[in-house]
Amino acid sequence: MIWIILILVAVIVTPVLIERNRSSMNDATRGGAPGQFVELSQGVTHFAWFGPHTGPVAVCIHGLTTPSFVWRGVTRGLALMGYRTLVYDLYGRGYSDRPSGIQDQQFFLKQLEELLESEGVTGSITLFGYSMGGAIATCFAAVAPERVDRLVLLAPAGMGLTSNKLFDFIAKAPLVGDWLMLALFPSFFRKGIKAESKQASSVPQVYEQQAEQLDFKRYVPAVLASRRGILTDVLRDEHRGIQAAQIPVLAIWGQEDSVIPPSAIGTLAEWNRTAEHEVIPDAGHGLPYTHANQVIELIRNHLLATT
């Protein structure tokens, strides 16, 4: 009997100990990081600028699990189009700090607003959002429409996620869900990366860099905090407000996306009847790095048609 108890204790304690022993994101860890850093009210934020200094400003917001390096293929194309592009790591990812607590709309909008203020970006911007970043971009455009010239959404969240009973339970269950996330998410995440790694990428070593996120403390809890936060929001009113503000919207989708359900296209089309939609054949969820060239071509065509 005692061995059974010890085994159960070991099973329970192991994921917690693994998390505790992961590397911390600190100055030493950031030593060789590209880009720049700024201390904002909720912690240090890592960011970088690309493209000409005098071009119109574009801001790219990444998704739930993959930091700002996801945009490297797209930023090259935007630079050739004349954009001065800002990318940054959301809290809990990449080289940014990992504050605790719920990661809701207000949490992410505060980071973006403070970063723009710190960098002296006061005029209107073209806003790009990928996956969860699409939800953040949508919320920003809805609360500050005068600051957004155009909204480009890649496989955006906000219209519902593909159902997964296990992770739906984890998101809803306090304590037990936290433990299950630490115990199960790393394995599921690695399997997802391995499955996608068969596709070519415009970002060198993107799949290895994705997996490296698991080496750092509070990355997994940050993913869960977002799943419990902004990813629970249905952004119907926000998209209707964006239409009312007459902000041009381009939504780009992957035909084989297993993260964002196919119904999301129709849902967004119902909420914002002026939004333009493009579907990339044979593409999954990783549009910015698996299909960067097609994404840039669609953006260029959209700009030519609407300016």
C-alpha positions as CSV (number, residue, x, y, z in Angstrom):
1,M,0.0,0.0,0.0
2,I,2.8,2.4,0.9
3,W,4.4,1.9,-2.5
4,I,1.1,2.8,-4.2
5,I,0.9,6.0,-2.2
6,L,4.5,6.9,-3.0
7,I,3.9,6.3,-6.7
8,L,0.8,8.5,-6.6
9,V,2.8,11.3,-4.8
10,A,5.6,11.1,-7.3
11,V,3.1,11.3,-10.2
12,I,1.5,14.4,-8.6
13,V,4.7,16.1,-7.7
14,T,6.7,15.5,-10.9
15,P,5.0,18.1,-13.2
16,V,5.2,20.7,-10.5
17,L,9.0,20.0,-9.9
18,I,9.7,20.1,-13.6
19,E,8.0,23.5,-13.9
20,R,9.9,24.8,-10.9
21,N,13.2,23.7,-12.3
22,R,12.7,25.3,-15.7
23,S,14.9,28.3,-16.6
24,S,13.8,31.7,-15.5
25,M,13.5,34.5,-18.1
26,N,15.9,37.1,-16.8
27,D,18.8,39.4,-18.0
28,A,21.2,36.5,-18.3
29,T,18.8,34.5,-20.4
30,R,18.1,37.5,-22.6
31,G,21.9,38.1,-23.2
32,G,22.0,37.1,-26.8
33,A,18.5,38.1,-27.8
34,P,17.9,40.3,-30.9
35,G,15.9,43.5,-30.7
36,Q,15.3,45.7,-27.7
37,F,13.7,45.7,-24.3
38,V,11.5,48.1,-22.4
39,E,10.2,48.0,-18.8
40,L,6.5,48.4,-18.9
41,S,4.0,48.5,-15.9
42,Q,3.5,44.7,-16.0
43,G,7.1,43.7,-16.8
44,V,9.8,43.7,-19.4
45,T,8.7,43.5,-23.0
46,H,10.9,42.3,-25.9
47,F,10.4,44.0,-29.2
48,A,12.1,44.8,-32.6
49,W,11.6,47.1,-35.5
50,F,12.0,46.1,-39.2
51,G,11.9,48.1,-42.4
52,P,12.5,51.7,-43.3
53,H,12.5,54.3,-40.6
54,T,10.1,56.7,-42.4
55,G,7.5,54.2,-43.6
56,P,3.9,53.8,-42.4
57,V,3.8,51.9,-39.1
58,A,2.6,48.3,-39.0
59,V,2.3,46.3,-35.7
60,C,2.3,42.5,-35.7
61,I,0.8,40.5,-32.8
62,H,1.6,36.8,-32.5
63,G,-0.5,34.0,-31.2
64,L,-1.0,31.8,-28.2
65,T,2.2,29.6,-28.2
66,T,4.7,31.0,-30.8
67,P,6.5,34.3,-30.0
68,S,7.3,37.2,-32.3
69,F,9.8,35.3,-34.4
70,V,6.8,33.8,-36.1
71,W,6.6,37.1,-38.2
72,R,10.1,37.1,-39.6
73,G,9.0,35.9,-43.1
74,V,6.1,38.4,-43.2
75,T,8.2,41.4,-42.0
76,R,10.6,40.9,-44.9
77,G,7.7,41.3,-47.3
78,L,6.3,44.3,-45.4
79,A,9.7,46.0,-45.5
80,L,9.7,45.6,-49.3
81,M,6.3,47.2,-49.3
82,G,7.7,50.2,-47.3
83,Y,6.3,49.4,-43.9
84,R,8.1,50.2,-40.7
85,T,7.1,47.1,-38.7
86,L,7.0,46.6,-34.9
87,V,6.9,43.0,-33.5
88,Y,6.9,42.1,-29.9
89,D,6.6,39.2,-27.5
90,L,3.4,39.0,-25.5
91,Y,3.9,38.5,-21.8
92,G,4.6,34.9,-21.0
93,R,6.3,34.2,-24.3
94,G,9.6,34.7,-26.0
95,Y,11.9,37.1,-24.1
96,S,9.2,39.0,-22.3
97,D,8.4,38.7,-18.6
98,R,6.0,36.3,-17.2
99,P,3.6,38.0,-14.8
100,S,1.0,35.8,-13.1
101,G,-2.8,36.3,-13.3
102,I,-5.5,36.1,-15.9
103,Q,-4.5,37.1,-19.4
104,D,-7.7,38.9,-20.6
105,Q,-8.3,41.7,-23.1
106,Q,-7.3,44.4,-20.6
107,F,-4.0,42.6,-19.8
108,F,-2.9,42.4,-23.5
109,L,-4.2,45.8,-24.5
110,K,-2.3,47.5,-21.7
111,Q,0.9,45.9,-22.9
112,L,0.3,47.1,-26.5
113,E,-0.8,50.6,-25.5
114,E,2.2,51.1,-23.2
115,L,4.6,49.7,-25.8
116,L,3.3,52.1,-28.5
117,E,3.5,55.0,-26.1
118,S,7.1,54.1,-25.1
119,E,8.1,53.9,-28.8
120,G,6.4,57.2,-29.6
121,V,3.9,55.7,-32.0
122,T,1.1,58.3,-31.8
123,G,-0.4,58.1,-35.3
124,S,-2.6,55.5,-36.9
125,I,-1.2,52.0,-37.7
126,T,-1.9,49.0,-39.8
127,L,-2.5,46.2,-37.3
128,F,-1.7,42.5,-38.0
129,G,-2.9,39.8,-35.7
130,Y,-2.2,36.0,-35.9
131,S,-4.4,33.5,-34.1
132,M,-4.8,34.8,-30.5
133,G,-3.0,38.0,-31.8
134,G,-6.0,38.4,-34.1
135,A,-8.3,38.6,-31.1
136,I,-5.9,41.2,-29.4
137,A,-5.8,43.2,-32.6
138,T,-9.5,43.1,-33.0
139,C,-10.0,44.3,-29.4
140,F,-7.5,47.2,-29.9
141,A,-9.2,48.3,-33.1
142,A,-12.6,48.2,-31.4
143,V,-11.6,50.4,-28.5
144,A,-9.3,52.8,-30.5
145,P,-10.7,52.8,-34.1
146,E,-9.1,56.2,-34.7
147,R,-5.7,54.6,-34.3
148,V,-6.1,51.8,-36.9
149,D,-5.9,52.4,-40.6
150,R,-6.4,48.7,-41.5
151,L,-6.8,45.3,-39.8
152,V,-5.2,42.2,-41.2
153,L,-6.1,39.0,-39.4
154,L,-4.4,35.6,-40.0
155,A,-6.4,32.6,-38.7
156,P,-7.8,34.9,-36.0
157,A,-9.3,33.8,-32.7
158,G,-12.5,35.4,-31.4
159,M,-15.1,33.4,-33.3
160,G,-14.7,30.2,-31.2
161,L,-12.0,27.5,-31.1
162,T,-12.1,23.9,-32.3
163,S,-13.5,21.9,-29.4
164,N,-11.1,19.7,-27.4
165,K,-12.8,18.1,-24.4
166,L,-9.7,17.6,-22.4
167,F,-8.4,21.1,-22.8
168,D,-11.9,22.6,-22.4
169,F,-12.0,20.8,-19.0
170,I,-8.5,22.0,-18.1
171,A,-9.5,25.6,-18.8
172,K,-12.6,25.4,-16.6
173,A,-11.1,23.4,-13.7
174,P,-9.1,25.4,-11.1
175,L,-6.1,23.6,-9.5
176,V,-6.8,20.3,-11.2
177,G,-6.7,22.0,-14.5
178,D,-3.5,23.7,-13.6
179,W,-1.9,20.4,-12.7
180,L,-3.2,18.7,-15.8
181,M,-1.8,21.5,-18.0
182,L,1.7,21.1,-16.5
183,A,1.5,17.4,-16.9
184,L,0.0,17.1,-20.4
185,F,0.5,20.2,-22.4
186,P,4.2,19.8,-23.1
187,S,3.7,16.4,-24.7
188,F,0.7,17.6,-26.8
189,F,2.6,20.7,-27.8
190,R,5.7,18.7,-29.0
191,K,3.5,16.3,-31.0
192,G,1.8,19.3,-32.7
193,I,5.2,20.8,-33.6
194,K,6.4,17.5,-34.9
195,A,3.3,17.0,-37.1
196,E,3.6,20.5,-38.5
197,S,7.4,20.4,-39.0
198,K,7.0,18.5,-42.3
199,Q,6.0,21.8,-43.9
200,A,8.7,24.2,-45.2
201,S,9.0,27.5,-43.2
202,S,10.1,31.0,-44.0
203,V,11.4,31.3,-40.5
204,P,14.7,29.4,-39.9
205,Q,14.5,26.8,-37.2
206,V,10.9,27.9,-36.3
207,Y,9.9,24.5,-35.0
208,E,13.0,24.1,-32.8
209,Q,12.4,27.6,-31.4
210,Q,8.8,26.7,-30.7
211,A,9.8,23.7,-28.7
212,E,12.4,25.7,-26.8
213,Q,9.6,27.8,-25.2
214,L,8.9,24.8,-23.0
215,D,12.4,25.2,-21.4
216,F,11.3,28.4,-19.6
217,K,9.3,28.8,-16.4
218,R,5.8,30.1,-16.5
219,Y,5.4,29.6,-20.3
220,V,2.9,26.7,-19.8
221,P,0.9,28.7,-17.1
222,A,0.8,31.7,-19.5
223,V,-0.8,29.6,-22.2
224,L,-3.4,28.4,-19.8
225,A,-4.0,31.9,-18.5
226,S,-4.8,33.1,-22.0
227,R,-7.0,30.1,-22.7
228,R,-8.9,31.0,-19.6
229,G,-8.8,34.7,-20.5
230,I,-9.0,36.4,-23.9
231,L,-9.6,33.1,-25.7
232,T,-13.0,32.7,-24.0
233,D,-14.3,36.0,-25.5
234,V,-16.7,36.0,-28.4
235,L,-15.8,39.2,-30.3
236,R,-19.1,39.8,-32.1
237,D,-19.6,43.3,-30.8
238,E,-16.0,44.3,-31.4
239,H,-16.2,43.2,-35.1
240,R,-19.5,45.0,-35.6
241,G,-17.9,48.1,-34.1
242,I,-15.0,47.8,-36.5
243,Q,-17.4,47.6,-39.4
244,A,-19.3,50.7,-38.1
245,A,-15.9,52.5,-37.9
246,Q,-15.3,51.6,-41.5
247,I,-11.9,50.1,-40.9
248,P,-10.9,47.9,-43.8
249,V,-10.4,44.3,-42.8
250,L,-8.6,41.4,-44.6
251,A,-9.0,38.0,-43.0
252,I,-6.7,35.2,-44.3
253,W,-7.5,31.6,-43.4
254,G,-5.8,28.2,-43.8
255,Q,-8.0,25.7,-45.6
256,E,-6.7,22.8,-43.4
257,D,-6.6,24.7,-40.1
258,S,-7.3,22.4,-37.2
259,V,-7.2,25.1,-34.5
260,I,-9.7,27.6,-35.8
261,P,-12.9,25.9,-36.9
262,P,-14.2,26.4,-40.5
263,S,-17.3,28.0,-39.2
264,A,-15.2,31.0,-38.1
265,I,-15.1,32.4,-41.7
266,G,-18.9,32.5,-41.9
267,T,-19.2,33.9,-38.4
268,L,-16.9,36.8,-39.1
269,A,-18.6,37.4,-42.5
270,E,-21.9,37.7,-40.6
271,W,-20.5,40.1,-38.0
272,N,-18.6,42.3,-40.5
273,R,-20.1,42.2,-44.0
274,T,-17.4,44.5,-45.4
275,A,-14.5,42.3,-44.4
276,E,-12.5,40.7,-47.2
277,H,-11.7,36.9,-46.9
278,E,-9.0,34.9,-48.5
279,V,-8.4,31.1,-48.0
280,I,-5.0,29.6,-48.7
281,P,-5.4,26.0,-50.1
282,D,-3.5,23.2,-48.2
283,A,-2.5,25.6,-45.4
284,G,-2.9,24.8,-41.7
285,H,-2.7,27.1,-38.8
286,G,0.9,28.3,-39.1
287,L,0.2,30.9,-41.9
288,P,2.9,33.5,-41.0
289,Y,5.7,31.0,-41.3
290,T,4.4,28.2,-43.5
291,H,2.8,30.5,-46.2
292,A,4.5,33.9,-45.7
293,N,4.8,34.5,-49.5
294,Q,1.2,33.8,-50.1
295,V,0.2,36.0,-47.2
296,I,2.3,38.9,-48.5
297,E,0.8,38.5,-52.0
298,L,-2.7,38.6,-50.6
299,I,-1.9,41.7,-48.5
300,R,-0.4,43.5,-51.5
301,N,-3.4,42.7,-53.7
302,H,-5.8,43.9,-50.9
303,L,-3.9,47.2,-50.6
304,L,-4.0,47.7,-54.4
305,A,-7.7,47.1,-54.4
306,T,-8.6,49.3,-51.5
307,T,-6.3,52.3,-51.7
